[in-house]
Amino acid sequence: MNAITRRRWRAFCANRRALTCLCIFGACFVVSLFAELVANDRPLLVRYGDQIYLPVFQHIDERSLGGDLPIAADFSDPHIAASIARNGWALWPPIRYSFNTISRREGITFPAPPGQGNILGTDDQGRDILARILYGIRISVLFGLCLSLTGCLAGMAAGVVQGYYGGLTDLLFQRFMEVWGGIPVLYLIIIISSVISMGFWSLLLLMLAFSWMRVVGVVRAESLRARNMEYVLSARALGVNDLGIMRRHVLPNAAVALVSVLPFMVNASIVTLTSLDFLGFGLPPEYPSLGELVVQGKNNLFAPWIGLASFFTLAGLLTCLVFIGEGVRDAFDPRVFQANPDAAGDVPSLQEGQKAGDAA
């Protein structure tokens, strides 16, 4: 980590709101990555007699646990649970429900209010809301990160070619983007989803075909500015090829500008996925989707816990991303160092460099 990076990190840490949101968002995302170990309808560890089983990671036959049928063991079956209790023990995760597990609370109708076993209640199909939120956060954030990162890479490649070569290349690219950006994405998704079944990767590829244009303008502007810089002209005079100049001298400057907008792109990608799921043109029903939870909150107004859980989850997730983006943007802004000299650390300011030069 060089001096400039340390200075930017100190400037980011000086923004307590952004640092707090980063810790909250990071903790939620890390927990969601290991959702199977936190919310699952199968035990983490089972000891039956002299055998040790890991039901989360392996297939357990019912006959291995005292059952009669050659099928996968249902650990919510009272007969299987009693057999394990007599011959060993089971270590369960904190939430005994997966995203598609139907609650077996007796004497209630679905959607069920928060109660024993279901901290946030159940939806209209009897599935635990907290478990679906946990799995939904993982899918939403991973979709947003994949779409934003791949879109940044594609947009950087297009923008640096436009800005570096300019002229006719830039003109043709701009006219193509105007035509391509005029295609109604929502209508296109509706048409394609009526022909094929949309999945995670197919929806990601379809959204990627249009999301790359968000960053082309930033990279193109940086490339237009950098193409006339002295170090670029010197490299060209020394015989460095265009690909080497773009990779070593132009792209690093453009990447710095993109880092500050990346959290906002992830935010927009999550909102897009949630909106498509809400309209019914996003992920299939078998996926734990935050947008599908919002639909259930709208359709079950007599069960306010569903709408409140989905609202606070999305509001908290998107708010954290916005504050993180503001912190990153301020950390890469040189004016912040002038207003907050303590964040600059051991990197000398411009005035100090001029004084040192005069003294020499």
C-alpha positions as CSV (number, residue, x, y, z in Angstrom):
1,M,0.0,0.0,0.0
2,N,1.6,3.2,-1.2
3,A,1.4,6.7,0.4
4,I,-1.5,7.8,-1.8
5,T,-3.6,4.7,-1.0
6,R,-2.9,5.1,2.7
7,R,-4.0,8.8,2.6
8,R,-7.2,7.8,0.8
9,W,-7.9,5.1,3.4
10,R,-7.4,7.6,6.2
11,A,-9.8,10.0,4.5
12,F,-12.4,7.3,4.2
13,C,-12.0,6.2,7.8
14,A,-12.3,9.9,8.8
15,N,-15.9,9.7,7.5
16,R,-17.4,7.8,10.4
17,R,-20.8,7.4,8.7
18,A,-19.2,5.7,5.7
19,L,-17.0,3.5,7.8
20,T,-19.9,2.4,10.0
21,C,-22.0,1.6,6.9
22,L,-19.1,-0.4,5.4
23,C,-18.8,-2.5,8.6
24,I,-22.6,-3.1,8.7
25,F,-22.8,-4.0,5.0
26,G,-19.7,-6.2,5.1
27,A,-21.0,-8.1,8.1
28,C,-24.4,-8.7,6.5
29,F,-22.8,-9.8,3.2
30,V,-20.3,-12.1,4.9
31,V,-23.1,-13.7,7.0
32,S,-25.2,-14.1,3.8
33,L,-22.3,-15.9,2.0
34,F,-22.5,-18.6,4.7
35,A,-26.3,-18.6,4.8
36,E,-26.4,-22.4,4.8
37,L,-24.5,-22.5,8.1
38,V,-26.9,-19.9,9.6
39,A,-30.3,-20.8,8.3
40,N,-30.9,-24.4,7.3
41,D,-33.5,-27.1,7.8
42,R,-30.6,-29.6,8.2
43,P,-28.3,-29.9,11.2
44,L,-24.7,-28.8,10.9
45,L,-23.4,-31.9,12.6
46,V,-25.0,-35.2,13.5
47,R,-23.6,-38.0,15.6
48,Y,-25.6,-41.2,15.2
49,G,-24.0,-44.1,17.1
50,D,-20.4,-44.2,16.1
51,Q,-20.9,-42.3,12.9
52,I,-20.4,-38.5,12.3
53,Y,-22.4,-36.9,9.5
54,L,-22.4,-33.4,8.0
55,P,-25.9,-33.1,6.5
56,V,-25.3,-29.6,5.2
57,F,-22.5,-30.9,2.9
58,Q,-23.5,-34.5,2.2
59,H,-26.5,-36.6,1.3
60,I,-27.8,-38.6,4.3
61,D,-30.0,-41.6,3.6
62,E,-33.0,-42.0,5.9
63,R,-32.0,-45.6,6.7
64,S,-28.7,-44.4,8.1
65,L,-30.7,-42.6,10.9
66,G,-33.1,-45.4,11.7
67,G,-35.6,-44.7,9.0
68,D,-37.2,-47.3,6.6
69,L,-37.1,-45.7,3.2
70,P,-34.1,-45.2,0.8
71,I,-34.7,-41.5,0.5
72,A,-33.0,-38.3,1.7
73,A,-33.5,-37.9,5.5
74,D,-36.1,-35.3,6.6
75,F,-34.7,-34.0,9.8
76,S,-38.0,-32.3,10.7
77,D,-39.7,-35.7,10.8
78,P,-40.5,-36.5,14.4
79,H,-39.5,-40.2,13.9
80,I,-36.0,-39.2,12.6
81,A,-35.6,-36.6,15.3
82,A,-36.5,-39.1,18.0
83,S,-34.1,-41.7,16.6
84,I,-31.2,-39.2,16.6
85,A,-32.0,-38.2,20.2
86,R,-31.9,-41.8,21.3
87,N,-28.7,-42.7,19.5
88,G,-26.7,-39.5,19.4
89,W,-27.2,-35.8,19.1
90,A,-27.5,-33.0,16.4
91,L,-26.0,-29.6,16.2
92,W,-28.5,-27.2,14.6
93,P,-27.8,-23.7,13.0
94,P,-29.3,-20.7,14.7
95,I,-32.3,-20.6,12.3
96,R,-33.8,-24.0,11.6
97,Y,-35.3,-23.0,8.3
98,S,-33.9,-22.7,4.8
99,F,-35.4,-20.2,2.3
100,N,-37.9,-22.8,1.0
101,T,-38.7,-24.7,4.2
102,I,-42.4,-24.7,5.2
103,S,-43.0,-23.9,8.8
104,R,-44.7,-26.6,10.9
105,R,-46.0,-24.4,13.7
106,E,-49.3,-25.9,14.8
107,G,-52.6,-24.1,15.1
108,I,-51.7,-21.1,12.9
109,T,-52.5,-20.0,9.4
110,F,-50.2,-18.4,6.9
111,P,-48.9,-15.8,6.8
112,A,-48.1,-16.3,10.4
113,P,-47.0,-13.4,12.7
114,P,-43.6,-13.4,14.4
115,G,-43.4,-16.1,17.1
116,Q,-41.5,-19.0,18.4
117,G,-39.2,-20.4,15.7
118,N,-40.0,-17.6,13.2
119,I,-38.5,-14.3,14.5
120,L,-39.9,-12.2,11.6
121,G,-42.9,-14.4,10.9
122,T,-43.7,-16.4,7.7
123,D,-45.0,-15.4,4.3
124,D,-48.2,-16.6,2.7
125,Q,-46.6,-20.0,1.8
126,G,-45.3,-20.7,5.3
127,R,-41.7,-19.9,4.6
128,D,-39.5,-18.2,7.2
129,I,-39.0,-14.5,6.3
130,L,-35.7,-14.1,8.1
131,A,-34.2,-17.1,6.2
132,R,-35.5,-15.7,2.9
133,I,-34.0,-12.3,3.6
134,L,-30.7,-13.8,4.4
135,Y,-30.5,-15.8,1.2
136,G,-32.0,-12.9,-0.7
137,I,-29.3,-10.5,0.4
138,R,-26.7,-12.9,-1.0
139,I,-28.3,-13.2,-4.4
140,S,-29.0,-9.4,-4.7
141,V,-25.5,-8.3,-3.7
142,L,-23.8,-11.0,-5.8
143,F,-25.9,-10.0,-8.8
144,G,-25.1,-6.3,-8.2
145,L,-21.4,-7.0,-7.8
146,C,-21.2,-9.2,-10.9
147,L,-23.2,-6.8,-13.0
148,S,-21.2,-3.8,-11.9
149,L,-17.8,-5.3,-12.2
150,T,-18.3,-6.9,-15.6
151,G,-20.1,-3.7,-16.8
152,C,-17.1,-1.6,-15.6
153,L,-14.6,-3.8,-17.4
154,A,-16.6,-3.7,-20.7
155,G,-17.3,0.0,-20.3
156,M,-13.6,0.7,-19.6
157,A,-12.5,-1.1,-22.7
158,A,-15.0,0.8,-24.9
159,G,-14.3,4.1,-23.3
160,V,-10.6,4.0,-23.5
161,V,-10.7,3.0,-27.2
162,Q,-13.0,5.9,-27.8
163,G,-11.0,8.5,-25.9
164,Y,-7.6,7.4,-27.0
165,Y,-8.2,7.2,-30.7
166,G,-10.9,9.9,-31.0
167,G,-11.8,11.1,-34.4
168,L,-13.9,8.8,-36.5
169,T,-13.6,5.9,-34.0
170,D,-15.1,8.1,-31.3
171,L,-17.8,9.4,-33.6
172,L,-18.9,5.9,-34.7
173,F,-18.9,4.6,-31.1
174,Q,-21.1,7.6,-29.9
175,R,-23.6,7.0,-32.7
176,F,-23.8,3.3,-31.9
177,M,-24.3,4.0,-28.2
178,E,-27.1,6.4,-29.0
179,V,-28.9,3.8,-31.0
180,W,-28.2,0.9,-28.6
181,G,-29.2,3.1,-25.6
182,G,-32.5,3.8,-27.2
183,I,-33.7,0.2,-27.0
184,P,-36.3,-0.2,-24.3
185,V,-34.7,-2.7,-21.9
186,L,-37.9,-3.5,-19.9
187,Y,-39.8,-4.4,-23.1
188,L,-36.9,-6.5,-24.3
189,I,-36.8,-8.4,-21.0
190,I,-40.5,-9.0,-21.2
191,I,-40.2,-10.4,-24.7
192,I,-37.3,-12.7,-23.9
193,S,-38.8,-13.9,-20.6
194,S,-41.9,-15.0,-22.5
195,V,-39.7,-17.2,-24.8
196,I,-37.2,-18.6,-22.5
197,S,-37.0,-19.2,-18.7
198,M,-34.8,-16.5,-17.2
199,G,-32.2,-17.6,-14.7
200,F,-29.4,-15.8,-12.7
201,W,-26.8,-15.9,-15.5
202,S,-29.2,-15.3,-18.4
203,L,-30.6,-12.2,-16.7
204,L,-27.1,-11.1,-15.8
205,L,-25.9,-11.3,-19.4
206,L,-29.0,-9.5,-20.7
207,M,-28.5,-6.7,-18.2
208,L,-24.8,-6.5,-19.0
209,A,-25.6,-5.9,-22.6
210,F,-26.8,-2.4,-21.6
211,S,-25.2,-1.6,-18.2
212,W,-21.7,-1.1,-19.7
213,M,-22.8,2.2,-21.2
214,R,-23.0,3.8,-17.7
215,V,-19.2,4.1,-17.3
216,V,-18.2,4.8,-20.9
217,G,-18.7,8.5,-20.5
218,V,-16.3,8.7,-17.4
219,V,-13.6,6.6,-19.0
220,R,-13.9,8.4,-22.4
221,A,-13.5,11.8,-20.7
222,E,-10.4,10.6,-18.8
223,S,-8.9,9.1,-21.9
224,L,-9.5,12.2,-24.0
225,R,-7.6,14.2,-21.3
226,A,-4.8,11.7,-20.9
227,R,-4.1,11.2,-24.6
228,N,-2.4,14.6,-24.8
229,M,-0.5,14.3,-21.5
230,E,3.3,14.5,-21.7
231,Y,3.9,11.0,-20.4
232,V,1.6,9.6,-23.1
233,L,3.3,11.6,-25.8
234,S,6.7,10.5,-24.6
235,A,5.7,6.8,-24.5
236,R,4.4,7.1,-28.0
237,A,7.6,8.8,-29.2
238,L,9.6,6.0,-27.6
239,G,7.7,3.5,-29.8
240,V,5.4,2.0,-27.2
241,N,2.4,0.5,-29.0
242,D,-1.1,1.8,-28.5
243,L,-2.2,-1.2,-26.4
244,G,0.7,-0.8,-24.0
245,I,0.0,2.9,-23.6
246,M,-3.7,2.4,-22.9
247,R,-3.0,-0.4,-20.4
248,R,-0.1,1.3,-18.5
249,H,-0.9,5.0,-18.7
250,V,-4.6,5.7,-19.6
251,L,-6.5,2.9,-17.9
252,P,-5.1,3.5,-14.4
253,N,-6.3,7.1,-14.4
254,A,-9.7,6.0,-15.6
255,A,-9.9,3.3,-13.0
256,V,-9.5,5.8,-10.2
257,A,-12.5,7.7,-11.5
258,L,-14.5,4.4,-11.7
259,V,-13.8,3.4,-8.1
260,S,-15.8,6.3,-6.7
261,V,-18.9,5.4,-8.8
262,L,-18.8,1.6,-8.3
263,P,-20.9,1.5,-5.0
264,F,-23.6,3.6,-6.8
265,M,-23.5,1.1,-9.7
266,V,-24.0,-1.8,-7.2
267,N,-26.9,0.1,-5.7
268,A,-28.5,0.7,-9.0
269,S,-28.1,-3.0,-10.0
270,I,-29.8,-4.2,-6.8
271,V,-32.7,-1.8,-7.4
272,T,-33.0,-3.1,-11.0
273,L,-33.1,-6.7,-9.9
274,T,-35.6,-6.0,-7.2
275,S,-37.8,-4.0,-9.6
276,L,-37.8,-6.8,-12.2
277,D,-38.6,-9.4,-9.5
278,F,-41.4,-7.2,-8.3
279,L,-42.9,-7.0,-11.8
280,G,-42.4,-10.8,-12.3
281,F,-39.8,-10.6,-15.0
282,G,-36.7,-11.3,-12.9
283,L,-35.5,-14.4,-11.3
284,P,-37.6,-17.6,-11.3
285,P,-39.9,-18.2,-8.3
286,E,-37.6,-20.8,-6.8
287,Y,-35.0,-18.1,-6.0
288,P,-35.2,-16.3,-2.7
289,S,-35.8,-12.8,-4.0
290,L,-36.2,-9.6,-2.1
291,G,-38.5,-8.3,-4.8
292,E,-40.8,-11.3,-4.4
293,L,-41.0,-10.5,-0.7
294,V,-42.0,-7.0,-1.6
295,V,-44.8,-8.4,-3.7
296,Q,-46.0,-10.5,-0.8
297,G,-46.0,-7.4,1.4
298,K,-48.2,-5.6,-1.2
299,N,-50.6,-8.5,-1.5
300,N,-50.9,-9.2,2.2
301,L,-51.5,-5.8,3.8
302,F,-53.2,-7.5,6.7
303,A,-49.7,-9.0,7.5
304,P,-47.6,-5.9,8.0
305,W,-44.6,-7.8,9.2
306,I,-43.9,-8.9,5.6
307,G,-43.9,-5.4,4.1
308,L,-41.9,-3.9,7.1
309,A,-39.3,-6.7,6.9
310,S,-38.7,-6.2,3.2
311,F,-38.8,-2.4,3.4
312,F,-36.2,-2.1,6.2
313,T,-34.0,-4.7,4.6
314,L,-33.9,-2.9,1.2
315,A,-33.7,0.6,2.8
316,G,-30.8,-0.4,5.1
317,L,-28.9,-2.2,2.3
318,L,-29.3,0.7,-0.2
319,T,-28.6,3.4,2.4
320,C,-25.4,1.7,3.4
321,L,-24.2,1.5,-0.2
322,V,-25.0,5.2,-0.8
323,F,-23.0,6.3,2.3
324,I,-20.1,4.0,1.3
325,G,-20.1,5.5,-2.1
326,E,-20.1,9.0,-0.7
327,G,-17.1,8.1,1.5
328,V,-15.2,6.6,-1.4
329,R,-15.9,9.6,-3.5
330,D,-14.7,12.0,-0.8
331,A,-11.6,9.8,-0.3
332,F,-10.6,10.2,-3.9
333,D,-11.4,13.9,-4.0
334,P,-8.1,16.0,-3.5
335,R,-10.1,18.9,-2.0
336,V,-11.0,16.8,1.0
337,F,-7.2,16.6,1.9
338,Q,-7.0,20.4,1.9
339,A,-10.1,20.7,4.1
340,N,-8.9,17.9,6.4
341,P,-5.1,17.9,6.7
342,D,-5.2,15.1,9.4
343,A,-6.4,12.6,6.8
344,A,-3.4,13.3,4.5
345,G,-1.0,11.5,6.9
346,D,2.5,11.3,5.7
347,V,1.9,12.5,2.2
348,P,3.3,16.0,1.6
349,S,1.0,18.7,0.4
350,L,1.6,20.8,-2.8
351,Q,2.6,23.8,-0.8
352,E,5.2,21.8,1.2
353,G,6.6,20.4,-2.0
354,Q,7.0,23.8,-3.5
355,K,8.7,25.1,-0.3
356,A,11.1,22.1,-0.4
357,G,11.8,22.8,-4.0
358,D,12.6,26.5,-3.4
359,A,14.9,25.6,-0.5
360,A,16.8,23.2,-2.7
